[in-house]
């Protein structure tokens, strides 16, 4: 009888938060109930199980039809599916948007408190994630809920809450993979990517310009995070080289003019390219590389650089969520 009551409660909760599509009930509501009990006992966890509305198969509009964004509004840009898709901060009040674009299953996640945004690969082994914000926060950072399994995650840590499986470690090892993400301004999008598609919603919120000194790109290694701020990238394009463990050599590119930072794994010797955006750098063979890591017009024409694990978030959030955080020193 108790189990029936729990199942009914979870079903009604998810039904009440439905929107464009009716979300499926969790395959393991007992698992969610057990995790909720454990989460309520954690010192750094606040909130309660109160899933946000599910966004699945969202609506997109062309750039030229968008008239409510200001030039300095912040947006996320991705081309993981082959098409340029834009997700304005002010449209991310739901915090998670599930997308199936050209067969690529991804979830764009954004926490307005920590100002952290990343794109999850929803395919994890044999499982497919269907995500929404759970209502919980871990150190003020959102905790997504997978409706298909009942598992709850940390958005910034990209790790699944496992309870007290091991003393002192409440999160499992990192199982997720992510897609590259670029945070920039609406001005950059409408001038440089006029053919992009923009996620739209009737429930937009006011977006405030990102603090250039506070917003940091975090390059995530096995045991450490290295931070880069926009002020390290003056002008149209600047490059910095570093290493990440595991992964080796990384080039971090950024522009205070176009307001973006991104990173690529590469052993090529890169130099910045001016006046050809979205081409941003050239290697020692004369191959040009754009912001998507695609090589052209040279020996490495047709190659695509892989990206390390990175995304942007507020400086204080990086230092609160991760133990070993350093600032890049040129």
C-alpha positions as CSV (number, residue, x, y, z in Angstrom):
1,X,0.0,0.0,0.0
2,X,2.9,2.4,0.9
3,X,4.5,1.7,-2.4
4,X,1.3,2.5,-4.3
5,X,1.1,5.8,-2.5
6,X,4.7,6.7,-3.4
7,X,4.1,5.8,-7.0
8,X,1.0,7.9,-7.2
9,X,2.7,10.9,-5.6
10,X,5.6,10.8,-8.0
11,X,3.2,10.4,-11.0
12,X,1.0,13.4,-9.9
13,X,4.1,15.5,-9.3
14,X,5.4,14.9,-12.8
15,X,2.0,15.3,-14.4
16,X,1.6,18.7,-12.7
17,X,4.8,20.0,-14.1
18,X,4.2,18.8,-17.7
19,X,4.3,21.3,-20.6
20,X,4.8,20.7,-24.3
21,X,4.9,16.9,-24.0
22,X,3.5,14.7,-21.3
23,X,6.7,13.4,-19.5
24,X,6.9,9.7,-18.9
25,X,6.7,8.6,-15.3
26,X,10.0,7.5,-13.8
27,X,10.9,3.8,-14.4
28,X,12.1,3.6,-10.8
29,X,10.1,5.9,-8.6
30,X,11.3,3.9,-5.5
31,X,14.9,4.9,-6.5
32,X,13.9,8.6,-6.7
33,X,12.1,8.4,-3.4
34,X,15.1,6.8,-1.7
35,X,17.5,9.4,-3.2
36,X,15.2,12.2,-2.1
37,X,15.4,10.9,1.5
38,X,19.2,10.8,1.3
39,X,19.5,14.2,-0.3
40,X,17.4,15.8,2.5
41,X,20.1,14.7,4.9
42,X,23.0,16.3,3.0
43,X,24.6,19.5,4.5
44,X,25.1,21.2,1.1
45,X,21.8,20.2,-0.5
46,X,18.8,22.5,-0.4
47,X,15.3,22.4,-1.9
48,X,13.0,19.5,-2.4
49,X,11.8,17.1,-5.2
50,X,9.8,19.5,-7.2
51,X,10.5,18.8,-10.9
52,X,10.4,21.7,-13.3
53,X,8.3,21.4,-16.4
54,X,9.7,19.0,-19.0
55,X,10.9,20.6,-22.3
56,X,11.2,18.1,-25.1
57,X,11.2,18.8,-28.8
58,X,11.3,22.6,-28.3
59,X,10.4,25.2,-30.9
60,X,13.1,27.1,-32.8
61,X,12.8,30.3,-34.9
62,X,15.2,31.9,-37.3
63,X,17.5,34.7,-36.1
64,X,15.6,37.3,-38.2
65,X,12.3,36.6,-36.4
66,X,13.8,37.3,-33.0
67,X,13.0,40.9,-31.8
68,X,13.1,40.7,-28.0
69,X,16.8,40.1,-27.4
70,X,19.2,43.0,-26.7
71,X,22.7,43.0,-28.2
72,X,24.4,42.3,-24.9
73,X,22.0,39.4,-23.9
74,X,24.0,36.3,-23.3
75,X,23.3,33.1,-25.3
76,X,24.7,29.6,-25.7
77,X,25.7,28.4,-29.1
78,X,26.3,24.8,-30.3
79,X,26.7,23.0,-33.5
80,X,26.8,19.5,-32.1
81,X,24.0,18.4,-34.4
82,X,25.6,20.0,-37.5
83,X,23.3,23.0,-37.4
84,X,24.0,26.1,-35.3
85,X,21.5,26.3,-32.5
86,X,21.1,29.2,-30.1
87,X,19.8,29.1,-26.5
88,X,19.3,32.6,-25.0
89,X,19.9,32.8,-21.2
90,X,16.5,34.5,-20.8
91,X,14.7,31.5,-22.4
92,X,16.4,29.1,-20.0
93,X,14.2,29.6,-17.0
94,X,13.3,26.0,-17.2
95,X,17.0,25.2,-16.7
96,X,17.0,22.1,-19.0
97,X,16.0,21.7,-22.6
98,X,16.0,18.3,-24.2
99,X,16.8,18.3,-27.9
100,X,16.8,15.7,-30.7
101,X,18.5,17.4,-33.6
102,X,19.5,15.4,-36.7
103,X,19.6,12.3,-34.5
104,X,21.9,13.9,-31.8
105,X,20.3,13.7,-28.4
106,X,21.4,16.4,-26.1
107,X,20.3,18.5,-23.1
108,X,21.2,22.1,-22.7
109,X,21.4,22.9,-19.0
110,X,21.7,26.3,-17.3
111,X,21.7,27.3,-13.7
112,X,20.9,31.0,-13.3
113,X,22.4,31.1,-9.8
114,X,25.9,29.7,-10.6
115,X,25.5,31.0,-14.2
116,X,26.8,27.6,-15.4
117,X,25.8,26.2,-18.8
118,X,26.8,22.9,-20.4
119,X,25.4,20.5,-23.0
120,X,24.9,16.9,-21.9
121,X,25.1,13.9,-24.3
122,X,21.8,12.2,-23.4
123,X,23.1,8.9,-24.6
124,X,25.0,7.2,-21.8
125,X,25.9,3.6,-22.7
126,X,22.7,1.8,-23.4
127,X,20.6,4.4,-21.6
128,X,18.9,7.6,-22.8
129,X,18.5,10.4,-20.4
130,X,15.4,12.6,-20.3
131,X,16.2,15.5,-18.0
132,X,14.5,18.2,-16.0
133,X,15.5,20.3,-13.1
134,X,14.7,18.3,-9.9
135,X,14.1,21.2,-7.5
136,X,17.2,20.4,-5.5
137,X,20.4,22.5,-5.4
138,X,23.8,21.3,-4.4
139,X,25.9,24.2,-3.2
140,X,23.4,26.5,-5.0
141,X,23.9,24.6,-8.3
142,X,21.0,22.9,-10.0
143,X,20.6,19.1,-9.8
144,X,19.0,17.6,-12.9
145,X,16.6,14.7,-12.6
146,X,16.6,11.9,-15.2
147,X,12.9,10.9,-15.6
148,X,13.8,7.6,-17.2
149,X,15.8,6.3,-14.3
150,X,15.0,8.5,-11.4
151,X,18.7,9.4,-10.9
152,X,19.6,12.9,-9.8
153,X,22.8,14.6,-10.8
154,X,25.0,17.6,-10.1
155,X,25.0,19.9,-13.2
156,X,28.5,21.4,-12.6
157,X,30.1,18.2,-11.3
158,X,28.4,16.2,-14.1
159,X,28.2,13.3,-11.6
160,X,25.3,11.2,-10.3
161,X,24.2,11.4,-6.7
162,X,24.7,8.0,-5.2
163,X,24.0,8.6,-1.6
164,X,26.3,7.4,1.0
165,X,27.6,4.5,-1.0
166,X,31.1,5.3,0.0
167,X,31.9,7.3,3.2
168,X,32.7,10.9,2.3
169,X,31.8,10.6,-1.4
170,X,28.1,11.2,-2.3
171,X,28.6,11.4,-6.0
172,X,29.5,8.6,-8.4
173,X,32.5,8.9,-10.8
174,X,31.8,10.9,-13.9
175,X,29.9,8.8,-16.5
176,X,28.6,11.6,-18.7
177,X,30.0,13.1,-21.9
178,X,29.3,16.6,-23.1
179,X,29.2,18.5,-26.3
180,X,31.2,21.7,-26.9
181,X,29.4,24.9,-26.0
182,X,30.1,28.5,-26.7
183,X,28.7,31.3,-24.5
184,X,28.6,34.7,-26.3
185,X,26.3,37.7,-27.0
186,X,23.2,38.0,-29.2
187,X,25.1,40.7,-31.2
188,X,27.7,38.1,-32.2
189,X,25.0,35.6,-33.2
190,X,23.0,38.0,-35.3
191,X,26.0,39.4,-37.1
192,X,28.0,36.3,-37.5
193,X,25.4,33.5,-37.6
194,X,22.3,34.9,-39.2
195,X,21.2,31.5,-40.4
196,X,21.1,30.0,-36.9
197,X,18.0,28.7,-35.2
198,X,17.0,30.1,-31.8
199,X,15.2,28.3,-29.1
200,X,12.0,30.2,-28.2
201,X,9.5,30.1,-25.4
202,X,6.6,32.1,-24.1
203,X,8.1,32.1,-20.6
204,X,11.3,34.1,-21.1
205,X,13.0,35.9,-18.2
206,X,15.1,39.0,-18.1
207,X,18.7,38.4,-18.9
208,X,21.5,40.5,-17.3
209,X,24.8,40.9,-19.1
210,X,27.5,38.6,-17.8
211,X,30.1,40.0,-15.5
212,X,33.3,39.8,-17.5
213,X,35.4,39.5,-14.4
214,X,33.2,36.9,-12.7
215,X,32.4,34.6,-15.6
216,X,35.1,32.0,-16.0
217,X,35.8,29.2,-18.4
218,X,36.8,26.1,-16.4
219,X,39.0,23.5,-18.0
220,X,38.3,20.3,-16.1
221,X,40.9,17.6,-15.6
222,X,40.8,14.5,-13.5
223,X,41.8,16.2,-10.3
224,X,41.9,19.9,-11.0
225,X,40.1,22.8,-12.7
226,X,42.0,25.6,-14.4
227,X,40.1,28.9,-14.9
228,X,40.3,31.5,-17.7
229,X,38.6,34.9,-17.6
230,X,37.6,37.0,-20.6
231,X,40.1,39.7,-19.7
232,X,42.9,37.2,-20.6
233,X,41.7,37.5,-24.3
234,X,41.9,41.1,-25.4
235,X,40.8,42.3,-28.8
236,X,39.4,40.1,-31.6
237,X,41.3,36.9,-30.8
238,X,43.9,35.7,-28.3
239,X,45.3,32.2,-27.6
240,X,46.7,30.5,-24.6
241,X,48.3,27.0,-24.3
242,X,48.1,24.7,-21.4
243,X,47.8,21.0,-20.5
244,X,45.0,19.0,-19.0
245,X,45.2,15.6,-17.3
246,X,44.1,13.4,-18.9
247,X,44.2,14.8,-22.4
248,X,47.5,16.5,-22.9
249,X,48.0,19.8,-24.8
250,X,45.1,22.3,-25.1
251,X,44.7,25.6,-26.8
252,X,42.2,28.0,-25.2
253,X,40.9,30.7,-27.6
254,X,38.9,33.7,-26.6
255,X,37.8,37.2,-27.6
256,X,36.7,40.1,-25.5
257,X,35.4,41.7,-28.7
258,X,33.1,38.8,-29.6
259,X,32.7,37.8,-26.0
260,X,33.5,34.1,-26.0
261,X,36.0,31.5,-24.7
262,X,36.5,27.9,-25.9
263,X,39.1,25.1,-25.9
264,X,40.6,22.4,-28.2
265,X,42.9,19.5,-27.8
266,X,45.8,19.9,-30.2
267,X,49.5,19.4,-30.5
268,X,49.6,21.8,-33.5
269,X,51.4,25.2,-33.0
270,X,48.6,27.7,-33.3
271,X,48.7,31.5,-33.9
272,X,45.7,33.8,-33.9
273,X,44.1,34.9,-37.1
274,X,42.6,38.4,-37.3
275,X,39.7,39.7,-39.4
276,X,38.4,36.3,-40.6
277,X,35.9,35.3,-37.8
278,X,34.7,32.6,-37.4
279,X,38.1,31.5,-38.5
280,X,40.3,32.2,-35.4
281,X,43.7,30.5,-35.7
282,X,46.2,29.0,-38.1
283,X,48.7,26.1,-37.5
284,X,52.3,25.7,-38.6
285,X,51.2,24.1,-41.9
286,X,49.0,27.1,-42.9
287,X,45.7,25.3,-42.1
288,X,43.0,27.6,-40.9
289,X,40.8,26.6,-37.9
290,X,37.3,28.0,-37.0
291,X,35.5,28.2,-33.7
292,X,34.1,24.7,-34.3
293,X,37.6,23.3,-34.5
294,X,37.3,22.6,-38.2
295,X,40.4,22.7,-40.4
296,X,40.4,24.2,-43.9
297,X,42.6,25.4,-46.7
298,X,45.7,23.6,-45.7
299,X,47.4,20.3,-44.9
300,X,44.9,19.5,-42.2
301,X,41.8,20.5,-44.3
302,X,38.8,18.4,-43.2
303,X,40.1,17.5,-39.8
304,X,38.1,18.4,-36.6
305,X,39.8,19.1,-33.3
306,X,38.4,17.4,-30.2
307,X,37.4,19.5,-27.2
308,X,38.4,18.9,-23.6
309,X,35.8,19.0,-20.9
310,X,35.0,22.7,-20.3
311,X,32.2,25.2,-19.8
312,X,31.6,28.6,-18.2
313,X,30.3,29.5,-14.8
314,X,30.8,32.1,-12.1
315,X,34.2,32.2,-10.4
316,X,32.7,31.6,-6.9
317,X,30.8,28.5,-8.1
318,X,33.9,26.9,-9.5
319,X,35.7,27.4,-6.2
320,X,32.7,26.1,-4.2
321,X,32.0,23.0,-6.3
322,X,35.5,21.8,-7.0
323,X,38.4,21.2,-4.5
324,X,41.5,22.0,-6.6
325,X,40.9,25.2,-8.6
326,X,43.6,27.4,-10.0
327,X,43.7,30.5,-12.3
328,X,45.7,30.2,-15.5
329,X,49.0,32.0,-15.4
330,X,50.5,32.9,-18.8
